Amino acid sequence: MTYYLELSANTCTCKISINGLGVDELDAKKVGSVQYPCNTELIGKSNKVAVEVMPASLDLTTLDKIRVEGLVKRYAPTDMIGPESGEIITRFSLEQTIAEIKADPVKLLKIADLVPFAIAAEFDSDDAPSLADRLIKAKPIENPETLKDWAMAFRTLLEKRDIDGLYALYEPKLLDYDIAYPEQKEPDNRVWFANWMTNKIFPQTPVTGFKRDEIEPVKWCDGRIWEIHLKGNMPLWRTQGLNGSRTKIQVYVGMVEGKIKIVR
């Protein structure tokens, strides 16, 4: 079974996490929606969805306009992914939170202290693979400085275009995706990775001019997974093509058999 989180909103921005891992952000200052396949974030029992909602403004009239509605759906392998198919597992919205604020004059006066608003939901996924070993059981990385060291070594691999060295770091992510989506499993991950790097990534030039003090690790899952990007929210891994084309790859790392490797 494949699980999707679907969210629609207006007059706000949303940050979405599942089981402690930030998975998406939605800019819906006017209107927006997102549909996120979340099998790689499932842990079996009591999966937790959290949405932070920041209103487009703190004007009280915004409370009459803001809307956030979400659901988790489950799709069988034969289902088409779309609004008319799949089984709804749970729904959630901001409606109750807004109603409580509007009914309380004290909260209305202190609305700036109440943002971002929080929405939470919970669901089970017993019929899908579990990545609990990665998300809630893995050993945390305690020292962010070790992540900066790792990122500098990763930069060297990019500069050398070392496909074998990069695969050694990237393999855990591919193995987790094999678990989460077995029907999409590649016959040989190493061959797939080499083809992807040769045909998609390395025809462009890796952007490796960053310095150590520009690296910003971001903690998720109580330190079991860290997102590594650069100042200004720039991706650590990006490339630049001669024709202006660009590729950006988010990098999330964790401990795998005692070593820091890419897991998402």
Phi, psi and omega in degrees: 000147179243132181253140176233141168258128181239133184222136173230147186202164169211155177062037180192175166238150185230139171245127189246132174227152177230123182051040174087000181249122176293125186244336183194159173229142184236119175267102182237045179301330170255288177203148180194166178207158178216145176231112189242120174285124194239022179300329180286354179248010185271147180233010179093271181266142170056050171295136185246124174257134176229133178233122172265128186242120176250115180302151179297333173206166178262011172298134184299334179293340178297328181298336178279347185250329188295140180212133173221121179227135182219164176204159171246130180239152178242130181242135172283160181304332182270355182284144167280140179279117181175174186294336184265001182230175182083162181252128178284123181268318178204154176238156175205157181202172177267357189304312183296319179299314180296318180299319180294321179293314182295335181274354185239107182302326180295315178296323179298322180287335183247032186299329180297335180277350185262349182265152357289147174291153182238135173239138179227147176213160182218145179203159176260155179219054185296338183263015177233157178300150180253134174251031181301326180300328180274319191273324186233354182243345184292157177290130179286157173262118189271327189251109180301337181295328177294332178287327175292321175300315180300316183297324178291321176294323177297319177303318180298319177298321177295317180298322180278351186053046185274091186295319179296317179295321178291323179296322179300327178278329188271341187304318181303324177298315180295321180293322177295320178292328174298321178292315186288325183228070186299332181289345180256008185298134177282148178300324181213109183297323181295318179294316179302314183296316180298318178295318180298314181294317184290319188264334185249314190269308189276353165296338174264168182263124176298137177270106188234023183276005182285158179250167184301321183285357175268351184279130182233100174284140179239125186278134172228161174052043179055034176090000178284334175227137177234134169273135180242115173225182181255166177306145185082013180060034177273141179296144174296321185251108177210157181228161181228126179265161180296330181271011180090355179291150181221148174234132179236129182235119177290143182239117174240129184238160175204176179277126178230111181051045175083003180233150178279123181219166180282128182240346177211000000 
